[in-house]
Amino acid sequence: MDTDETTPIPAKVTALATAHRLGAPVGHRATGDPARAALIALLLSVVSFAAAFALFSLFLIALAVPALVLAVGALGWAIVFPFWGSAAVYAYEHGLVHVRNGRARAALWLEMERMELHVIRNGNLMAGTTSAYLLKPSGQAPMRVRPRLSEQPDGTSQDPFGTLLTRLVADAGRPVVQTLIGRR
């Protein structure tokens, strides 16, 4: 979720930002709680299995098969979600704090070797869509930020937080490059 200035910033993030002299906060993005997402997917799976069983018993095969497919898919997501973990990114005037599974690290915009915009290549259903923002600070592992598109007043879909990160990296004079991903 993208948050506003009323969202409290954790103390360890504030301490790290202060220690690295990152300046004032300008934006924040966090993924949801993976345990909650897994629980919701598991609940959806159980309900879908029950619906599929009921529909099969009524010989409504055309309705039962999609319910069964949904149940299996939701069960798969319930298994996968806990392994994704949680992540949050706090953007500041002069850098960012990236928190992954409770471990926080900071980087200045000037320390970025580059920022890669992973764009899905042509020939794919989602062609032209940004699938990730990959920030690569010198001497550190890359910091991945998942995009979250929102509908804009002009009818387009954009990721305001991703646009903010891109602008901050570019304003610091660091390269922002597009990398095509997916099958050729």
C-alpha positions as CSV (number, residue, x, y, z in Angstrom):
1,M,0.0,0.0,0.0
2,D,1.1,3.5,-0.6
3,T,0.7,5.6,2.5
4,D,0.6,9.3,3.3
5,E,2.5,11.4,5.8
6,T,0.2,10.3,8.7
7,T,1.5,6.7,8.5
8,P,4.0,6.1,11.4
9,I,7.5,5.2,10.3
10,P,9.0,2.5,12.5
11,A,11.7,3.6,14.9
12,K,14.5,1.5,13.3
13,V,13.7,3.0,9.9
14,T,13.9,6.5,11.3
15,A,17.1,5.7,13.1
16,L,18.7,4.3,10.0
17,A,17.5,7.3,7.9
18,T,18.9,9.7,10.4
19,A,22.3,7.8,10.6
20,H,22.6,8.0,6.8
21,R,21.4,11.6,6.6
22,L,18.6,10.8,4.2
23,G,16.6,13.9,4.9
24,A,12.8,14.2,5.0
25,P,10.5,11.3,4.1
26,V,8.8,11.7,0.7
27,G,7.0,8.4,0.2
28,H,6.4,4.9,1.4
29,R,5.3,1.5,0.0
30,A,4.7,-1.7,1.9
31,T,3.5,-5.1,0.8
32,G,0.7,-6.7,2.8
33,D,1.1,-9.2,5.6
34,P,2.0,-12.5,4.0
35,A,0.5,-14.6,6.8
36,R,-2.9,-12.7,6.3
37,A,-2.7,-13.2,2.5
38,A,-2.0,-16.9,3.0
39,L,-4.9,-17.2,5.4
40,I,-7.3,-15.5,3.0
41,A,-6.1,-17.7,0.1
42,L,-6.6,-20.8,2.3
43,L,-10.1,-19.7,3.2
44,L,-10.9,-19.1,-0.4
45,S,-9.6,-22.5,-1.3
46,V,-11.7,-24.3,1.4
47,V,-14.9,-22.4,0.2
48,S,-14.1,-23.2,-3.4
49,F,-13.5,-26.9,-2.7
50,A,-16.9,-27.0,-0.8
51,A,-18.7,-25.3,-3.7
52,A,-17.1,-27.6,-6.2
53,F,-18.1,-30.7,-4.2
54,A,-21.7,-29.4,-3.9
55,L,-21.8,-28.6,-7.6
56,F,-20.4,-32.0,-8.6
57,S,-23.0,-33.7,-6.4
58,L,-25.7,-31.8,-8.3
59,F,-24.2,-32.8,-11.6
60,L,-23.5,-29.2,-12.5
61,I,-20.1,-30.0,-14.1
62,A,-19.8,-26.8,-16.1
63,L,-19.9,-24.8,-12.8
64,A,-18.0,-27.3,-10.7
65,V,-14.9,-27.4,-12.8
66,P,-14.1,-23.7,-12.5
67,A,-14.8,-23.8,-8.8
68,L,-12.3,-26.7,-8.5
69,V,-9.7,-24.8,-10.6
70,L,-10.2,-21.8,-8.3
71,A,-9.8,-24.0,-5.2
72,V,-6.5,-25.6,-6.5
73,G,-5.2,-22.2,-7.5
74,A,-6.0,-20.6,-4.2
75,L,-4.4,-23.5,-2.3
76,G,-1.2,-22.9,-4.4
77,W,-1.2,-19.2,-3.5
78,A,-1.8,-20.1,0.2
79,I,1.4,-22.2,0.0
80,V,3.4,-19.5,-1.8
81,F,2.5,-16.3,0.1
82,P,4.4,-17.1,3.3
83,F,7.6,-17.6,1.3
84,W,7.4,-14.2,-0.3
85,G,7.8,-12.4,3.0
86,S,7.1,-8.8,3.7
87,A,8.8,-5.7,2.3
88,A,8.6,-2.0,2.7
89,V,10.4,0.9,1.1
90,Y,10.7,4.3,2.6
91,A,11.8,7.0,0.2
92,Y,13.6,10.1,1.5
93,E,15.0,13.2,-0.1
94,H,18.5,11.8,-0.3
95,G,18.0,8.0,-0.3
96,L,15.8,5.2,0.8
97,V,15.4,2.6,3.5
98,H,14.5,-0.9,2.3
99,V,13.0,-3.4,4.8
100,R,12.7,-7.0,3.8
101,N,11.5,-9.5,6.4
102,G,12.4,-7.2,9.2
103,R,15.9,-6.5,8.0
104,A,16.4,-2.8,7.2
105,R,19.2,-1.3,5.1
106,A,19.7,2.2,3.7
107,A,21.3,3.7,0.6
108,L,21.8,7.2,-0.7
109,W,20.5,8.1,-4.2
110,L,24.1,9.0,-5.1
111,E,25.2,5.5,-4.2
112,M,23.0,3.9,-6.8
113,E,24.9,2.2,-9.6
114,R,21.7,2.3,-11.5
115,M,17.9,1.7,-11.4
116,E,16.5,-0.9,-13.7
117,L,12.9,-0.8,-14.8
118,H,12.0,-4.4,-15.7
119,V,9.5,-4.1,-18.5
120,I,7.7,-7.1,-20.0
121,R,8.7,-7.5,-23.7
122,N,6.4,-7.6,-26.7
123,G,4.7,-10.9,-27.5
124,N,3.4,-11.2,-24.0
125,L,-0.1,-10.5,-22.7
126,M,1.3,-7.8,-20.3
127,A,3.7,-6.3,-22.9
128,G,5.0,-2.9,-21.9
129,T,4.1,-3.2,-18.3
130,T,6.7,-2.6,-15.6
131,S,7.1,-5.7,-13.5
132,A,9.7,-4.4,-11.0
133,Y,11.9,-1.5,-10.0
134,L,15.4,-2.8,-9.2
135,L,17.6,-0.4,-7.3
136,K,21.3,-1.4,-7.4
137,P,23.3,0.4,-4.7
138,S,27.1,0.1,-4.8
139,G,28.3,-2.7,-2.5
140,Q,24.9,-4.0,-1.6
141,A,22.4,-6.5,-2.9
142,P,19.7,-5.1,-5.2
143,M,16.6,-3.7,-3.7
144,R,13.4,-4.8,-5.5
145,V,10.2,-2.8,-5.4
146,R,7.0,-4.3,-6.9
147,P,4.9,-1.9,-8.9
148,R,1.3,-1.2,-8.0
149,L,-0.7,0.4,-10.8
150,S,-3.5,2.8,-10.0
151,E,-6.1,4.3,-12.4
152,Q,-5.3,7.9,-13.2
153,P,-7.9,10.6,-14.0
154,D,-6.9,10.5,-17.7
155,G,-7.8,6.8,-17.9
156,T,-4.2,5.5,-17.8
157,S,-2.7,3.2,-15.2
158,Q,0.5,4.4,-13.4
159,D,2.5,3.6,-10.3
160,P,3.0,7.0,-8.6
161,F,5.5,5.6,-6.1
162,G,7.6,4.0,-8.9
163,T,7.5,7.3,-10.7
164,L,8.7,9.0,-7.6
165,L,11.6,6.6,-7.2
166,T,12.5,7.0,-10.8
167,R,12.5,10.8,-10.5
168,L,14.6,10.7,-7.3
169,V,17.3,8.4,-8.8
170,A,17.4,10.4,-12.1
171,D,17.6,13.8,-10.2
172,A,20.6,12.4,-8.4
173,G,22.3,11.9,-11.7
174,R,22.2,8.1,-11.5
175,P,21.2,6.1,-14.6
176,V,17.7,4.7,-15.0
177,V,17.5,2.0,-17.6
178,Q,14.8,-0.2,-19.0
179,T,15.5,-3.9,-19.1
180,L,13.2,-6.1,-21.2
181,I,12.2,-9.3,-19.5
182,G,10.2,-12.4,-20.7
183,R,10.4,-14.6,-23.7
184,R,11.9,-13.3,-27.0
